[in-house]
């Protein structure tokens, strides 16, 4: 397939600049794959749209204050975006600045006032384009929390008054450079209502990295290679997913990152003999490690039965995943209708439930 088939025109005023409040008052488009029908709701209607026994799978990653600032020995300014942890002091990063070469030692600055903070980072390796491997002189996550800035996507031009609005209410595992935005619509009260109806929630982790910031550039999407991202699905969650499938109930992925964790775990289940004693039917196997799974049309889903997602950028791997799940014709119709009805798009935008 050609990547150009995933282009569409979006009026700039439909790119949401701020989140709605309360979170669950966002609009919710419901796309029925079997009936090829589209309906319009609000996110707080979700309990009436799901069924007892459905299992929601949320990504519990937490966005770190991953935007850091530094000076080169020459005094030139450098911006560093943390992408993926290799150990507590070594990270794969995206750099903004000229001639950031291996061997260079950078002086870190406080993101609020621009003053040096007494910490340094050494550039170890050069990666593709603006990617570097950098080793800091102290553990990074705690340092970033003190001196960093929460990174917002480049299409959001207004400052966020409260950093927590770019976190899900259940975010607990620091490590992401971007939020799993489908989860931003949930409130504690909505989660309680869902539980009261018999809709269960379990949690996986995928730390969102480089591909969130990169469109698919290849002419043919089959030539695109995903960068690896850390993910995990525990034995407890694997057992719940497998039991849900065995009971004939639905596994509902909250966001494309949860889809990639579930489908990675499903692929691992094929050859994982360790799951035999704990799983009555092995849709997925517990997994912790790296995934580079790229889901595009033609992919055969093994674990996911329904999907909650936002409206995604043209030519993005996220749009390709959603299209693989629902079919190109139906997604094209849904996006055209969303534009016609003035839905809000991208990270702080409205949501879609695909059943």
TORRONU-51771 format. One record per residue (C-alpha): x, y, z; residue in one letter; residue number from 1. Coordinates in pm, 1 decimal. Each point is the difference from the previous one (the first is absolute). Example, Ala and Ser with C-alpha at 12.3 -4.5 7.8 and 13.67 -1.06 7.14 Angstrom:
BEGIN
x,y,z,rest,nr
1230.0,-450.0,780.0,a,1
137.0,344.0,-66.0,s,2
//
This chain:
BEGIN
x,y,z,rest,nr
0.0,0.0,0.0,x,1
113.0,353.0,-67.5,x,2
50.8,226.9,298.9,x,3
-176.4,279.9,-190.8,x,4
-326.2,-193.6,39.5,x,5
5.4,103.1,365.9,x,6
1.2,373.3,-70.6,x,7
-302.1,216.5,73.2,x,8
-67.9,373.1,26.3,x,9
-82.0,133.5,345.8,x,10
-101.3,361.7,72.7,x,11
254.6,132.0,248.3,x,12
-271.4,127.0,233.5,x,13
-103.1,-361.3,70.3,x,14
337.7,-78.0,161.4,x,15
-81.5,12.2,371.4,x,16
229.5,233.8,190.3,x,17
-133.9,-66.6,350.1,x,18
-167.9,-297.2,168.0,x,19
-369.3,20.1,84.2,x,20
-113.9,4.9,361.2,x,21
-120.0,-226.3,145.5,x,22
203.2,-253.5,-197.1,x,23
-295.4,-224.6,-83.7,x,24
-205.0,276.4,-165.6,x,25
193.9,-47.3,-322.8,x,26
-201.1,-127.0,-295.4,x,27
6.4,-369.0,-86.7,x,28
-58.0,-137.3,-347.7,x,29
-109.5,-365.2,0.1,x,30
100.1,-197.9,-308.4,x,31
-168.7,-339.1,-43.7,x,32
211.4,-219.8,-227.1,x,33
-260.5,-271.0,-51.1,x,34
-283.8,235.9,-92.7,x,35
225.7,264.4,-158.3,x,36
-189.4,261.7,200.9,x,37
113.9,317.9,174.7,x,38
-167.8,153.2,306.6,x,39
77.0,301.5,216.9,x,40
21.4,11.9,380.0,x,41
205.2,150.4,281.2,x,42
273.6,-184.0,183.7,x,43
-205.4,-11.3,319.3,x,44
-241.3,-225.8,-191.9,x,45
263.6,-274.9,-6.4,x,46
-165.1,-216.1,272.3,x,47
-311.2,-28.0,-216.2,x,48
207.1,-97.7,-303.4,x,49
201.3,-278.2,163.5,x,50
-126.5,-328.9,140.6,x,51
46.9,-185.0,331.2,x,52
305.8,-220.8,-32.1,x,53
181.3,230.8,-240.8,x,54
363.6,52.6,97.8,x,55
159.6,341.1,-48.5,x,56
378.0,-5.0,-45.8,x,57
159.5,334.1,92.2,x,58
358.4,116.0,-50.8,x,59
122.7,115.4,342.4,x,60
313.9,175.3,-128.0,x,61
71.7,343.8,141.5,x,62
145.5,287.4,-203.0,x,63
326.5,125.7,141.1,x,64
109.1,362.2,-22.7,x,65
203.1,-115.5,-295.5,x,66
84.4,336.5,-158.9,x,67
340.1,109.5,130.3,x,68
227.5,289.7,-84.7,x,69
379.5,17.8,-5.0,x,70
303.7,196.5,-114.6,x,71
290.8,-121.4,-210.6,x,72
354.6,99.8,110.6,x,73
-16.6,270.6,-269.0,x,74
-311.6,147.6,160.9,x,75
-237.7,-121.7,-269.5,x,76
-342.0,-110.3,122.6,x,77
-125.4,-356.0,-33.4,x,78
-344.1,-143.5,59.9,x,79
-25.2,-365.0,105.9,x,80
-311.9,-214.2,-20.6,x,81
20.7,-324.7,196.7,x,82
-124.5,-288.8,-211.7,x,83
97.3,-335.9,146.6,x,84
186.1,-111.5,309.0,x,85
294.2,-239.5,-31.9,x,86
97.4,14.5,365.6,x,87
-63.6,250.5,277.3,x,88
259.6,244.9,-140.0,x,89
9.4,-85.6,-371.9,x,90
-277.2,100.4,-240.7,x,91
-78.6,9.6,-366.9,x,92
-90.0,364.8,-67.0,x,93
-100.7,237.0,-275.7,x,94
218.9,312.0,-14.6,x,95
-67.9,345.1,-134.9,x,96
321.2,189.0,-66.0,x,97
291.6,-0.7,-240.7,x,98
314.7,-215.3,17.3,x,99
-102.4,-210.3,299.1,x,100
271.8,-258.5,-54.0,x,101
111.1,-307.8,198.5,x,102
246.0,97.2,271.4,x,103
-167.1,333.9,69.2,x,104
-85.6,79.4,363.9,x,105
-314.4,208.1,47.5,x,106
-80.1,218.3,301.9,x,107
-361.9,-42.3,104.4,x,108
-221.8,298.8,71.9,x,109
-312.7,52.1,207.3,x,110
-289.6,5.7,-246.3,x,111
-175.6,273.9,197.3,x,112
273.2,263.2,42.1,x,113
279.0,-118.6,-232.5,x,114
264.5,-17.7,272.3,x,115
254.6,-285.0,22.2,x,116
-97.1,-268.2,251.4,x,117
340.0,-164.8,51.3,x,118
-83.5,-305.6,-209.4,x,119
155.7,-113.4,-328.6,x,120
-67.8,-241.8,-283.2,x,121
252.4,-159.1,-236.5,x,122
-93.5,-82.9,-359.7,x,123
105.6,-362.5,-56.7,x,124
-132.9,-91.9,-343.4,x,125
-161.3,151.4,-306.6,x,126
-320.5,-164.8,-124.9,x,127
-216.2,63.3,-304.3,x,128
-83.8,364.0,-69.9,x,129
-14.1,191.5,331.5,x,130
12.8,-305.4,228.3,x,131
286.7,-33.7,247.9,x,132
93.8,-232.4,286.4,x,133
77.4,215.8,303.1,x,134
134.5,-92.7,343.1,x,135
-88.8,231.0,288.2,x,136
209.4,36.1,315.1,x,137
-293.1,-100.9,222.4,x,138
-330.4,-193.4,-24.8,x,139
-212.7,171.5,-262.8,x,140
-362.1,-43.3,107.7,x,141
38.7,182.5,330.5,x,142
216.6,267.5,-163.7,x,143
-251.5,58.6,-280.6,x,144
-279.0,38.0,252.3,x,145
194.3,285.3,160.0,x,146
129.9,190.0,-304.5,x,147
-196.0,-123.0,-302.1,x,148
-311.2,116.8,-181.7,x,149
-291.1,-223.0,-98.1,x,150
25.8,-43.1,-378.4,x,151
-315.6,77.5,-193.8,x,152
-47.9,-102.6,-363.2,x,153
115.5,261.6,-254.0,x,154
-356.5,67.2,-119.4,x,155
-99.5,128.8,346.7,x,156
95.1,365.6,18.9,x,157
-158.4,101.5,331.3,x,158
172.1,-56.2,334.7,x,159
-160.6,-250.6,233.6,x,160
-100.2,147.3,334.1,x,161
11.0,-334.7,180.7,x,162
248.1,-270.4,-106.4,x,163
-231.7,-265.9,143.1,x,164
-246.8,61.4,-282.2,x,165
256.9,-165.6,-227.9,x,166
-1.8,-307.6,224.6,x,167
-267.5,-265.7,33.8,x,168
-159.1,-18.7,344.2,x,169
159.4,-344.0,42.9,x,170
351.3,84.8,-128.9,x,171
246.8,-172.0,233.9,x,172
307.3,-126.0,-192.5,x,173
231.2,289.0,-105.1,x,174
174.4,-33.1,-334.5,x,175
-198.1,151.0,-289.2,x,176
79.9,295.3,-222.5,x,177
-370.5,36.9,-85.5,x,178
-333.7,-87.7,156.2,x,179
-218.3,-296.5,-99.7,x,180
-269.3,246.1,-98.6,x,181
-299.6,-233.7,-26.7,x,182
25.7,-39.7,377.0,x,183
-21.8,374.2,65.9,x,184
-382.1,-17.2,-20.7,x,185
-42.3,-220.2,307.4,x,186
-84.7,141.0,342.5,x,187
5.5,-188.3,331.9,x,188
-378.3,30.5,12.7,x,189
-40.4,-149.2,-347.1,x,190
227.5,-291.1,88.1,x,191
-216.4,-68.3,306.6,x,192
-316.6,7.7,-210.8,x,193
154.2,-245.4,-243.8,x,194
100.9,-229.9,283.3,x,195
-350.1,21.0,141.9,x,196
-136.1,-122.7,-330.7,x,197
238.1,-295.3,-2.9,x,198
254.3,145.6,-243.5,x,199
343.9,-83.8,132.6,x,200
326.7,190.7,-38.9,x,201
354.1,-134.2,-16.8,x,202
326.0,180.9,-70.9,x,203
298.5,-52.2,-229.0,x,204
299.2,222.8,-71.1,x,205
144.3,136.5,-320.8,x,206
241.1,292.2,27.8,x,207
-72.5,214.9,-304.7,x,208
308.6,104.0,-192.4,x,209
133.6,116.3,-332.7,x,210
-267.8,-117.7,-242.1,x,211
-259.3,226.6,161.2,x,212
195.9,293.5,-144.0,x,213
75.7,-147.4,-340.6,x,214
-239.9,-29.4,-295.8,x,215
40.4,-297.3,-230.4,x,216
235.0,135.1,-266.3,x,217
33.9,-299.8,-230.1,x,218
-204.1,1.6,-319.4,x,219
-131.5,-347.8,78.6,x,220
-102.5,-50.8,359.6,x,221
124.2,-361.4,-6.1,x,222
354.0,142.7,-11.8,x,223
-42.5,191.2,327.9,x,224
194.2,-127.6,300.9,x,225
-125.7,75.9,348.8,x,226
248.5,94.5,268.9,x,227
-10.6,-224.1,303.4,x,228
-186.6,101.3,314.4,x,229
-6.4,-164.2,342.4,x,230
-320.9,-177.0,94.3,x,231
-125.7,-249.1,257.2,x,232
-306.1,-213.8,64.4,x,233
1.2,-184.4,332.4,x,234
-101.5,-364.8,61.3,x,235
-305.3,128.5,192.5,x,236
-117.3,209.5,-295.1,x,237
75.4,-280.9,-245.5,x,238
-221.1,-231.6,204.1,x,239
-282.7,257.9,2.3,x,240
23.3,52.9,-376.5,x,241
-0.8,-371.8,-67.7,x,242
-291.1,-60.6,235.7,x,243
-196.7,280.8,-167.4,x,244
55.8,-155.8,-340.8,x,245
-94.6,-343.0,132.6,x,246
-328.9,139.6,133.0,x,247
-81.9,154.3,-337.0,x,248
24.5,355.2,135.2,x,249
183.8,291.6,-157.5,x,250
352.3,126.4,58.4,x,251
-21.5,377.7,-50.3,x,252
333.3,173.0,-58.7,x,253
18.9,356.9,127.3,x,254
224.1,158.3,-260.6,x,255
228.7,-120.2,-274.4,x,256
283.6,-56.8,248.2,x,257
-211.3,-251.7,190.6,x,258
-76.5,-169.1,-332.8,x,259
370.3,-38.0,-72.3,x,260
68.6,-147.6,344.3,x,261
-287.1,-247.9,-30.8,x,262
86.5,-104.1,-352.5,x,263
370.1,-32.4,85.4,x,264
-99.0,-225.6,290.5,x,265
-228.5,-195.9,-232.7,x,266
285.6,-64.3,-241.1,x,267
219.7,-111.5,289.5,x,268
-270.6,-242.3,117.3,x,269
43.6,-211.5,-312.6,x,270
337.7,-131.3,117.5,x,271
-22.8,55.9,376.8,x,272
-24.4,-335.8,177.4,x,273
27.3,162.7,343.0,x,274
-358.1,125.5,-30.9,x,275
-150.6,-347.7,-31.3,x,276
-70.9,-59.4,369.6,x,277
-144.3,343.0,80.4,x,278
-206.4,82.8,-310.8,x,279
-312.6,-200.1,-85.8,x,280
21.6,126.5,-357.1,x,281
306.9,184.6,-112.6,x,282
-105.7,311.4,-187.0,x,283
294.7,182.5,158.4,x,284
306.5,-84.7,205.0,x,285
157.9,216.9,266.7,x,286
274.3,209.1,-152.2,x,287
258.5,262.1,93.3,x,288
245.4,142.5,-247.5,x,289
21.5,195.3,-322.7,x,290
-258.2,16.5,-275.6,x,291
32.8,131.9,-352.8,x,292
-337.4,-131.8,-114.5,x,293
-135.5,206.4,-290.8,x,294
-369.3,-65.7,-59.0,x,295
-139.2,103.5,-337.9,x,296
-278.4,-125.9,-230.4,x,297
23.6,-372.3,-51.3,x,298
100.4,-72.4,360.4,x,299
-199.0,-280.9,167.7,x,300
-101.8,108.3,351.7,x,301
27.6,-276.3,259.6,x,302
-86.2,165.4,333.4,x,303
-189.7,326.6,-50.1,x,304
-378.1,-3.3,-50.1,x,305
-79.9,371.5,35.3,x,306
202.3,320.5,7.2,x,307
-27.4,342.8,162.4,x,308
218.1,253.6,-180.0,x,309
34.5,365.7,-96.5,x,310
8.7,151.7,-349.4,x,311
352.6,-28.6,-137.1,x,312
237.1,192.7,-226.0,x,313
19.4,-66.6,-374.3,x,314
267.1,-253.0,-105.6,x,315
48.6,-112.0,361.8,x,316
53.0,-360.4,103.5,x,317
-289.0,54.2,243.4,x,318
-243.4,73.5,-281.5,x,319
127.0,-307.8,-182.9,x,320
-64.4,-215.9,306.1,x,321
-355.3,130.1,37.8,x,322
-59.7,-57.7,-370.9,x,323
126.9,-356.5,33.1,x,324
-252.1,-58.0,279.0,x,325
-310.1,154.2,-159.1,x,326
68.0,1.8,-374.1,x,327
101.9,290.6,-220.5,x,328
-340.8,81.2,-142.8,x,329
-163.8,21.4,342.2,x,330
281.0,206.1,154.1,x,331
1.1,237.3,-297.0,x,332
-375.1,49.4,50.6,x,333
43.5,48.7,374.6,x,334
272.1,263.9,-39.8,x,335
-199.6,184.9,-266.6,x,336
-303.3,3.2,228.6,x,337
210.4,111.8,296.3,x,338
125.1,296.9,-201.8,x,339
-350.5,82.8,-120.7,x,340
-137.7,-11.0,355.6,x,341
293.5,201.6,137.3,x,342
155.4,-260.4,225.9,x,343
322.0,101.9,173.8,x,344
311.4,-182.5,-124.6,x,345
330.8,-135.0,133.9,x,346
132.2,-21.6,356.9,x,347
-251.3,221.4,180.1,x,348
-279.5,-79.1,-244.1,x,349
-306.2,-222.7,2.9,x,350
-13.1,-377.9,1.4,x,351
-118.3,-293.4,-206.7,x,352
-128.1,-339.4,117.2,x,353
37.0,-269.6,-265.1,x,354
-205.2,-312.8,74.0,x,355
//
